[in-house]
Amino acid sequence: MVRSDTTCGDMTEGRRRARRHPPYKSAIGSHVPIRGSRAEQCRWQHHLGRPYAAGPVEPCRHCWTSSAQRLLSPREQRKGADFHLQMKISATDYNNDLFPWEHKGTTIDETVQVCEWLEQDGVDAFHVSAGSMFPHPRNPAGDLPMDALVQNYGAMLSSGAHTHRNHWIFRRRPFRTLFHWRWVRAHGGHIEGINLPDSAAIRRAVSVPVICTGGFQTASIIREALSSGQCDAVSIARSLVANNDLVKLFAAGHDRAPEPCTYCNKCLVNAANNPLGCYEESRFASREEMIGEIMSVFEPRPFR
């Protein structure tokens, strides 16, 4: 297993290289390790082993931000620097969404405290997401196509702590039906802007920009999120996979694409084995058209 200090060191070196070699001066992101396991470790180390169910305790700054501080220290190296350091952070873990016997994990109040600390340490912006793992019912929120998942999940067996357990569940219909039910139930059908309440709470507490992810593909919803101060920007992934000209459609006055993303997450479960693209056949006139669009990634159009 790669040590976190080695990973942080590699990211810091990459950040320095980006500064030395334009035009590759871009945002260098890092996941802040404050998911449920970090919170639990902090509780056991500093609060006499009280389990999570014993109630909330004050988060320990060292335990919750130590890996991030390796990227930020010494701060003098960043003084006057022309690069941007942004932290992508899971604001609320919802660690028991799929397995109700698990603890809930990190709360938004704890994350707000951590973001205040990280801003003091020099973070330039926060990218707000959710979930104690990836994928998670709230990240990316939407459906979980079980048949496609079973076909592609074998590529993940060597990659995680619980992949063999998951694979066993996915291949047995009663268990995968229950798993799928809990997945869909967790987000309750609320997908676009699902993380806005958390991003709003963080934005009220910090003075640096806050970016929010969460199925955005409707211009009026994005406009309201920005104008109401819930975030300073939104990030978009699946909706751009489905409609890579989405921003041009907004500029032309469309509120939404004619064939919007269905949040089926087939792009997600196919990514382990197949080219990145939209695998929702209902969005295309034929399967052949869908395959042609997916394979076009190998022959990109000139950038204009």
C-alpha positions in Angstrom: 0.0 0.0 0.0 1.3 3.4 -0.9 2.0 5.6 2.1 0.1 8.9 2.3 3.4 10.9 2.9 4.8 9.3 -0.3 1.7 10.2 -2.3 1.7 13.8 -0.9 5.4 14.1 -1.8 4.8 13.0 -5.3 1.9 15.5 -5.7 4.1 18.3 -4.3 6.8 17.5 -6.8 4.2 17.5 -9.6 3.0 20.9 -8.4 6.6 22.2 -8.7 7.0 20.7 -12.2 3.8 22.4 -13.3 5.2 25.7 -12.2 8.4 25.2 -14.2 6.8 24.0 -17.4 4.1 26.3 -18.8 1.4 25.9 -20.2 0.9 23.1 -17.7 0.3 25.5 -14.8 -3.1 24.2 -13.6 -5.0 23.3 -10.5 -3.3 20.6 -8.5 -6.1 18.8 -6.5 -5.9 16.6 -3.4 -8.5 14.6 -1.6 -8.4 15.6 2.1 -8.4 12.5 4.2 -11.2 13.3 6.6 -13.6 10.5 5.6 -15.1 8.2 8.2 -12.0 6.2 8.9 -10.0 9.3 9.7 -12.7 10.6 12.0 -12.9 7.2 13.7 -9.1 7.0 14.1 -9.1 10.5 15.7 -11.8 9.5 18.2 -10.0 6.4 19.3 -6.6 8.1 19.6 -7.6 11.2 21.5 -10.9 10.5 23.2 -10.3 7.4 25.2 -11.5 5.0 22.6 -15.1 6.2 22.7 -17.0 4.8 19.7 -18.8 7.0 17.2 -22.1 6.2 18.8 -21.0 7.9 22.0 -21.7 11.2 20.5 -19.8 14.0 18.8 -16.4 15.2 19.9 -14.1 18.0 18.8 -12.1 17.0 15.8 -8.3 17.0 16.2 -6.6 19.4 13.8 -3.5 17.2 13.4 -5.3 14.0 12.7 -7.8 15.5 10.3 -5.4 17.7 8.2 -2.0 16.1 8.6 -1.8 14.7 5.0 -3.0 17.9 3.5 -0.5 19.9 5.5 2.3 17.9 3.9 1.2 19.4 0.7 1.0 22.9 2.2 4.3 22.9 4.3 6.5 24.7 4.4 4.0 27.5 3.5 6.9 29.9 2.6 7.4 27.8 -0.6 4.0 28.9 -1.8 4.4 32.5 -1.1 3.9 34.5 -4.3 3.6 31.2 -6.3 1.6 31.2 -9.5 -0.1 27.9 -9.0 -3.5 27.1 -7.5 -3.9 24.5 -4.7 -7.5 23.2 -4.4 -8.8 20.6 -2.0 -11.6 18.2 -3.1 -13.4 17.2 0.1 -16.2 14.9 1.0 -18.3 17.2 3.1 -20.6 14.6 4.7 -19.7 10.9 4.6 -23.1 9.2 4.8 -21.1 6.1 5.6 -24.1 4.0 6.5 -26.2 4.7 3.4 -25.5 1.2 2.1 -24.7 -0.7 5.3 -26.9 0.6 8.1 -24.8 -1.0 10.8 -21.9 1.2 10.0 -21.3 4.6 11.7 -22.4 7.7 9.8 -18.9 9.1 9.5 -17.8 12.7 9.1 -20.5 15.4 9.5 -20.8 18.7 7.8 -20.1 20.6 11.1 -16.8 18.7 11.4 -15.9 19.4 7.7 -16.6 23.1 8.1 -14.1 23.2 11.0 -11.5 21.3 8.9 -12.0 23.7 5.9 -11.4 26.7 8.2 -8.1 25.1 9.3 -7.1 24.4 5.7 -7.9 27.9 4.6 -5.6 29.2 7.4 -2.9 26.8 6.1 -3.1 28.3 2.6 -5.7 26.3 0.5 -6.9 28.4 -2.4 -10.3 26.8 -3.0 -12.5 23.8 -2.0 -14.3 21.4 -4.3 -17.2 19.9 -2.4 -18.4 16.4 -2.9 -19.9 13.7 -0.6 -19.6 10.1 0.4 -17.1 7.9 2.4 -16.1 6.0 -0.7 -16.2 6.1 -4.5 -18.6 5.4 -6.0 -21.2 6.3 -3.4 -25.0 6.6 -3.7 -24.5 10.4 -3.5 -21.4 10.5 -5.6 -22.2 10.2 -8.4 -25.9 10.2 -7.5 -28.2 8.3 -9.8 -28.9 4.7 -10.7 -26.6 1.8 -10.4 -26.9 -0.5 -13.5 -26.4 -3.9 -11.9 -26.1 -6.0 -15.1 -23.4 -3.7 -16.5 -21.8 -3.6 -13.1 -21.5 -7.4 -12.9 -20.0 -7.5 -16.3 -17.2 -5.0 -15.5 -16.6 -5.3 -11.8 -14.1 -8.1 -12.2 -11.4 -5.6 -13.2 -11.7 -4.0 -9.7 -11.2 -7.1 -7.6 -7.5 -6.3 -6.8 -8.2 -2.6 -6.1 -10.0 -2.3 -2.8 -10.6 -3.6 0.7 -14.1 -4.9 0.1 -14.1 -5.7 -3.6 -14.5 -9.4 -3.2 -17.4 -8.9 -0.8 -19.0 -6.5 -3.3 -18.5 -8.9 -6.2 -20.2 -11.7 -4.2 -23.2 -9.4 -3.5 -23.5 -8.2 -7.1 -23.6 -11.8 -8.5 -26.4 -13.0 -6.3 -29.7 -11.7 -7.3 -31.5 -11.3 -3.9 -28.5 -9.5 -2.4 -27.9 -7.3 -5.4 -31.6 -6.3 -5.5 -31.3 -5.2 -1.9 -28.1 -3.4 -2.6 -29.6 -1.6 -5.6 -32.7 -0.6 -3.5 -30.5 0.9 -0.8 -28.4 2.7 -3.4 -31.4 4.4 -5.1 -33.1 5.1 -1.7 -30.1 7.0 -0.4 -30.4 9.9 -2.8 -34.2 9.8 -2.9 -34.3 11.0 -6.5 -32.7 14.3 -5.7 -29.6 14.4 -7.9 -29.0 17.8 -9.5 -27.5 20.0 -6.9 -27.5 17.3 -4.2 -24.4 18.8 -2.5 -25.5 22.4 -2.5 -26.5 22.5 1.2 -23.1 21.4 2.2 -21.3 23.7 -0.2 -23.4 26.6 1.2 -22.4 25.8 4.7 -18.7 25.7 3.8 -18.9 28.9 1.8 -20.4 30.7 4.7 -17.3 29.7 6.8 -14.5 30.4 4.4 -13.4 33.3 2.2 -11.8 31.3 -0.7 -13.9 30.0 -3.6 -16.1 27.0 -3.1 -16.9 24.7 -6.1 -19.8 22.2 -5.9 -20.3 18.9 -7.8 -23.5 17.1 -8.2 -25.1 16.2 -11.5 -25.4 19.8 -12.8 -26.9 20.2 -16.3 -29.6 22.8 -16.1 -28.6 26.4 -16.7 -31.3 27.9 -14.4 -30.3 25.6 -11.5 -26.7 26.5 -11.9 -27.6 30.2 -12.1 -29.6 30.0 -8.9 -26.8 28.2 -7.1 -24.3 30.9 -8.0 -26.6 33.9 -7.5 -27.9 32.7 -4.1 -24.3 32.3 -2.8 -24.4 28.5 -2.3 -21.2 28.1 -4.2 -18.9 30.1 -6.5 -18.8 27.6 -9.3 -20.0 24.1 -10.2 -18.1 21.2 -11.6 -19.6 18.9 -14.3 -18.6 15.4 -15.4 -21.3 13.0 -16.5 -23.4 15.8 -18.1 -20.4 16.7 -20.3 -19.8 13.1 -21.2 -23.4 13.0 -22.4 -23.3 16.4 -24.1 -19.8 17.7 -24.6 -21.3 20.9 -26.1 -23.4 21.6 -23.0 -21.8 25.0 -22.3 -22.4 26.1 -25.9 -26.0 25.1 -25.6 -26.3 27.3 -22.5 -24.7 30.2 -24.4 -27.2 29.7 -27.1 -30.1 30.1 -24.6 -31.0 26.5 -23.9 -31.8 25.7 -20.3 -31.0 22.0 -20.8 -29.7 19.8 -23.6 -32.3 18.2 -25.8 -31.0 14.8 -24.7 -29.8 15.3 -21.1 -27.8 12.9 -19.0 -30.1 10.3 -17.5 -27.9 9.7 -14.4 -27.9 6.0 -15.3 -24.2 5.8 -14.3 -23.5 3.3 -17.1 -20.5 5.5 -18.0 -19.2 4.9 -14.5 -19.4 1.1 -14.4 -18.0 0.8 -17.9 -15.0 3.0 -17.2 -13.0 0.2 -15.7 -12.9 -1.8 -19.0 -14.2 0.3 -21.8 -13.6 3.8 -23.3 -15.1 6.7 -21.4 -18.5 7.6 -23.0 -22.2 7.5 -22.7 -23.6 4.0 -22.7 -27.3 4.9 -22.3 -28.7 3.5 -25.6 -32.0 5.4 -25.2 -30.2 8.7 -25.9 -29.2 7.5 -29.4 -31.1 6.6 -32.5 -29.4 3.2 -32.5 -26.8 1.1 -30.7 -24.4 1.6 -33.6 -24.7 5.4 -33.2 -23.9 5.0 -29.5 -20.8 2.9 -30.2 -19.7 5.3 -32.8 -19.9 8.2 -30.4 -18.1 6.3 -27.7 -15.3 5.3 -30.1 -14.9 8.9 -31.3 -12.8 9.5 -28.3 -9.9 8.0 -30.2 -10.4 10.5 -33.1 -11.0 13.8 -31.3 -12.2 16.7 -33.3 -9.9 19.7 -33.5 -10.2 22.2 -30.7 -11.7 25.5 -31.7 
